[in-house]
């Protein structure tokens, strides 16, 4: 019996020993498997950033008031096009000014051409100088309105002088109102390295430009005449000029260190023939401090002569007379001469009833 027990114990110990010997083999097999096929982690996928493109509401407007607009973009777009939606169709909201009537030479009983200065520092002339935000109201200064219309081709009759002899293109006007001057530091840099990069050119270049806030004086040329058919004194505007500082003299100093350009020294930037500007001015609403919803246009104001002006030159058939030329160095006498010419114009109408 003891032998049987010893045999059973021996067999059990041999079985346990065999299992313990097999376990290291399994571990070694696992190691070789891991070494043969190493685990490689996948690289993270980086998506390219997508540019944000907002959806623009391009719905046609049904009213010219910002109060009824669905988006500022669509309001500006269709307001600039002068289009408005009525029902299922788009209708033009553009204003066509009433054309001037034909005047026969024989019907002009008497006439006088005068040149006047409009100083926008005067309170009554502020609407010609005012600029708005462009959204609630689209008011622009008269100079900015003319300048933009010249650049986009809506006004073509642009000249260099008051006699409308030499035409000006937009490039010539840009050269007249803008001047680029290399600074002393830029000149020293050129002498040092020989050539400047684009960034350095921009850094060392001073740009002088006559902007809308610098144009505070306008010139107008018009004719007073007596129409025989209506027995009435009338006025017809012929041209408008904007006056500003000469950019070619800005930033320039004389030998005494004083600037060459003074704030009071102004030049004619351009002359426009008024009949060619009427369509643009008739669609430009003037700023009204008492009522922002006013629909008075520049064409209405200029034809009604709603401005304060000083006559500086007249032509009564005997030649052009510039007041400062024959009354020099006396501002009071020049103003009195301007008032005398105005009285002479009014006397023309009074004399009409004596014929």
C-alpha positions in Angstrom: 0.0 0.0 0.0 2.8 2.3 0.8 4.4 1.6 -2.5 1.2 2.6 -4.3 1.0 5.9 -2.4 4.6 6.7 -3.3 4.1 5.9 -6.9 1.0 8.3 -7.1 3.0 11.1 -5.4 5.9 10.6 -7.8 3.6 10.9 -10.8 1.9 14.0 -9.4 5.3 15.7 -8.8 6.4 14.9 -12.3 3.2 16.3 -13.8 3.6 19.5 -11.8 7.3 19.8 -12.9 6.3 19.3 -16.5 3.8 22.2 -16.3 6.3 24.5 -14.7 8.8 23.8 -17.4 6.3 24.6 -20.2 5.4 28.0 -18.8 8.8 29.6 -19.6 8.6 28.3 -23.2 5.3 30.1 -23.6 6.8 33.3 -22.4 9.8 33.0 -24.7 7.5 32.4 -27.6 5.6 35.5 -26.7 8.8 37.5 -26.6 9.9 36.3 -30.0 6.5 37.2 -31.4 6.7 40.7 -30.0 10.2 41.2 -31.4 9.2 39.9 -34.8 6.1 42.3 -35.1 6.7 45.5 -33.1 3.7 47.6 -32.4 3.8 50.9 -34.2 1.5 53.7 -33.1 -0.4 55.6 -35.9 0.5 59.3 -36.4 -2.4 61.7 -35.5 -4.2 63.0 -38.6 -4.0 66.9 -38.7 -6.7 68.4 -40.8 -6.0 71.6 -42.7 -7.8 74.7 -41.3 -10.8 75.6 -43.3 -11.1 79.3 -44.0 -14.2 80.9 -42.6 -16.5 82.1 -45.4 -19.5 83.8 -44.0 -22.8 83.5 -45.9 -23.7 86.9 -47.3 -27.4 87.7 -47.5 -27.8 89.0 -51.0 -31.5 89.5 -50.8 -32.7 92.5 -52.9 -33.9 95.4 -50.8 -37.4 96.6 -50.9 -36.8 100.0 -49.3 -34.0 102.6 -49.3 -34.0 102.8 -45.5 -31.6 100.8 -43.4 -34.5 100.1 -41.0 -35.9 97.6 -43.5 -32.6 96.0 -44.7 -31.9 92.3 -43.9 -28.1 92.8 -44.1 -25.7 95.8 -44.5 -24.0 94.1 -47.5 -27.2 93.8 -49.6 -28.3 97.2 -48.6 -25.1 98.9 -49.8 -25.0 96.8 -53.0 -28.5 97.6 -54.2 -28.4 101.2 -53.0 -25.2 101.8 -55.1 -27.0 100.2 -58.0 -30.1 102.4 -57.3 -32.3 99.2 -57.6 -35.3 98.3 -55.4 -37.5 95.3 -55.5 -41.2 95.8 -56.2 -43.1 92.6 -56.4 -41.2 90.1 -58.5 -39.1 92.6 -60.5 -36.3 95.0 -59.8 -37.0 98.7 -60.5 -34.5 101.5 -60.9 -34.6 104.2 -58.3 -32.2 106.5 -60.2 -33.2 110.1 -60.5 -32.9 111.8 -63.9 -32.7 115.6 -63.4 -35.0 117.8 -65.3 -33.1 119.0 -68.4 -32.4 122.7 -68.9 -34.6 124.4 -71.5 -33.1 125.6 -74.8 -32.2 129.3 -74.7 -32.1 131.2 -78.0 -29.3 133.7 -78.3 -31.9 136.4 -79.3 -33.8 135.7 -76.1 -30.9 136.8 -73.8 -31.6 140.4 -73.2 -28.5 141.0 -71.0 -26.0 138.7 -69.2 -23.0 138.7 -67.0 -20.6 135.8 -66.1 -19.2 135.8 -62.6 -16.8 133.6 -60.7 -17.4 133.0 -57.0 -15.7 131.4 -54.0 -17.7 129.2 -51.6 -15.9 129.0 -48.2 -17.1 125.9 -46.4 -16.1 127.3 -43.1 -19.3 129.4 -43.3 -22.2 127.7 -41.4 -24.6 127.9 -44.3 -22.1 126.0 -46.5 -21.5 123.1 -44.1 -23.6 120.7 -46.1 -21.1 120.9 -49.0 -18.3 119.7 -46.6 -20.1 117.1 -44.5 -19.3 113.4 -44.7 -21.5 110.6 -43.2 -20.9 107.0 -42.2 -22.2 105.6 -45.5 -24.8 103.3 -44.0 -27.6 105.2 -42.3 -27.1 108.0 -44.8 -24.9 108.2 -47.8 -23.9 111.8 -47.6 -20.5 112.8 -49.0 -18.8 116.1 -49.4 -19.2 117.8 -52.8 -15.5 117.3 -53.5 -15.5 113.6 -52.5 -18.6 113.1 -54.6 -17.1 114.7 -57.7 -13.7 113.0 -57.2 -15.3 109.5 -56.9 -17.5 110.1 -60.0 -14.4 111.2 -62.0 -12.5 108.1 -61.1 -15.3 105.6 -62.0 -16.1 107.4 -65.2 -19.5 108.9 -64.4 -18.1 112.4 -65.0 -16.1 112.8 -68.1 -16.0 116.6 -68.7 -13.0 117.4 -66.4 -10.6 120.2 -67.3 -7.5 121.9 -66.0 -8.8 125.5 -66.1 -11.9 127.6 -65.9 -12.0 128.1 -69.7 -12.5 124.3 -70.2 -9.6 124.1 -72.7 -7.3 121.3 -71.4 -8.9 118.0 -70.4 -7.7 116.0 -67.4 -7.9 112.2 -67.0 -8.1 110.4 -63.6 -4.4 109.6 -63.7 -3.5 113.3 -64.1 -5.8 114.2 -61.2 -4.2 111.6 -59.0 -0.8 113.0 -59.8 -2.0 116.5 -58.9 -3.5 115.6 -55.5 -0.9 113.1 -54.4 2.9 113.3 -54.0 5.5 110.8 -52.7 8.8 112.1 -51.3 11.7 110.0 -50.2 12.8 110.9 -46.6 16.3 111.9 -45.7 16.7 108.6 -43.9 15.8 106.8 -47.1 18.3 108.7 -49.1 21.0 107.9 -46.6 20.0 104.2 -46.8 20.2 104.2 -50.6 23.7 105.7 -50.4 24.6 103.0 -48.0 23.3 99.9 -49.6 22.6 101.1 -53.2 19.0 99.7 -53.4 16.0 99.5 -51.1 13.7 96.6 -50.7 9.9 97.0 -51.1 9.4 97.1 -47.3 12.1 99.8 -47.0 10.7 101.8 -49.9 7.3 101.9 -48.1 9.0 102.8 -44.8 11.1 105.6 -46.0 8.5 107.2 -48.4 6.4 110.0 -47.2 3.0 110.3 -48.9 1.4 113.8 -49.1 -2.2 113.8 -50.3 -5.0 116.4 -50.5 -7.9 114.6 -48.9 -11.5 115.6 -48.6 -11.0 117.2 -45.1 -8.4 119.5 -46.6 -10.7 120.8 -49.4 -12.6 123.6 -47.7 -12.9 126.1 -50.7 -14.9 125.7 -53.9 -15.0 127.8 -57.0 -18.1 128.2 -59.2 -18.6 129.8 -62.6 -22.0 130.8 -63.8 -24.0 133.2 -65.9 -26.7 135.7 -64.8 -29.0 136.5 -67.8 -32.4 138.0 -68.5 -34.7 135.7 -70.5 -36.8 137.9 -72.8 -39.5 135.2 -73.1 -40.1 135.0 -69.4 -39.1 138.5 -68.5 -37.1 137.0 -65.7 -33.6 137.1 -64.3 -32.1 133.6 -64.3 -28.9 131.9 -63.3 -27.1 129.0 -65.0 -24.2 127.2 -63.3 -21.4 126.4 -65.8 -18.5 124.9 -63.8 -17.3 123.8 -60.3 -13.7 123.7 -59.1 -12.2 122.2 -55.9 -9.3 124.0 -54.3 -6.7 122.4 -52.0 -3.1 122.6 -50.9 -0.4 121.7 -53.5 0.9 118.2 -52.5 4.2 118.9 -54.4 5.1 121.5 -51.8 3.9 119.6 -48.7 6.8 118.5 -46.6 9.2 120.8 -48.4 11.2 123.4 -46.5 13.1 126.4 -47.8 16.6 127.6 -46.9 15.3 129.4 -43.8 13.7 126.2 -42.5 10.1 127.4 -43.1 7.6 125.2 -45.0 7.1 126.1 -48.7 3.4 125.3 -48.6 1.1 127.4 -46.5 -2.4 126.4 -45.4 -3.8 129.5 -47.1 -2.0 128.8 -50.4 -4.5 126.8 -52.5 -4.5 125.6 -56.1 -7.3 124.5 -58.4 -7.3 120.7 -58.3 -9.7 120.3 -61.3 -12.7 122.0 -63.0 -15.8 120.1 -64.0 -18.4 121.2 -66.5 -21.6 121.4 -64.4 -24.1 120.0 -67.0 -22.1 116.8 -67.1 -22.4 116.4 -63.3 -26.1 116.9 -62.9 -27.0 113.2 -63.0 -24.5 112.4 -60.3 -25.4 115.3 -58.1 -29.2 114.7 -58.5 -28.7 111.2 -56.9 -26.6 112.5 -54.0 -28.6 113.6 -50.9 -27.2 116.5 -49.0 -26.7 116.4 -45.2 -29.5 118.1 -43.3 -28.8 118.6 -39.6 -32.5 119.1 -38.9 -33.7 116.0 -40.7 -31.5 113.1 -41.7 -34.4 111.7 -43.9 -34.3 114.8 -46.1 -34.1 114.1 -49.8 -32.6 117.5 -50.9 -29.8 116.8 -53.4 -26.7 118.8 -54.4 -28.4 119.6 -57.8 -31.3 121.2 -55.9 -29.0 123.3 -53.7 -26.7 124.5 -56.4 -29.5 125.5 -58.8 -31.4 127.2 -56.0 -28.1 129.0 -55.0 -28.4 128.0 -51.4 -24.9 128.9 -50.4 -22.9 131.9 -49.3 -20.3 133.1 -51.8 -18.0 136.0 -52.6 -17.5 137.2 -56.2 -13.8 137.4 -57.1 -14.0 137.8 -60.9 -16.6 139.1 -63.4 -17.0 139.4 -67.1 -19.3 142.0 -68.4 -18.4 141.9 -72.1 -15.3 144.2 -71.7 -13.0 141.5 -70.5 -12.3 139.5 -67.4 -11.6 141.4 -64.2 -10.0 139.7 -61.2 -10.8 141.9 -58.2 -7.5 141.3 -56.4 -5.6 142.4 -59.5 -7.1 145.9 -59.8 -7.7 146.3 -56.0 -4.5 144.8 -54.5 -3.6 144.5 -50.8 -6.9 145.7 -49.5 -9.3 143.0 -48.3 -12.0 145.4 -47.3 -12.1 147.2 -50.6 -12.2 143.8 -52.4 -15.3 142.7 -50.4 -16.9 146.0 -51.2 -16.2 145.5 -54.9 -17.8 142.1 -54.7 -20.9 143.5 -53.1 -21.0 146.3 -55.8 -21.0 143.6 -58.6 -23.8 141.8 -56.8 -25.8 145.0 -56.7 -25.0 145.6 -60.4 -26.5 142.1 -61.2 -29.7 143.0 -59.2 -29.9 146.3 -61.0 -30.0 144.4 -64.3 -33.4 143.0 -63.4 -34.6 146.3 -62.2 -33.5 148.0 -65.5 -35.4 145.4 -67.5 -38.7 147.0 -66.7 -37.5 150.4 -68.0 -37.3 149.2 -71.6 
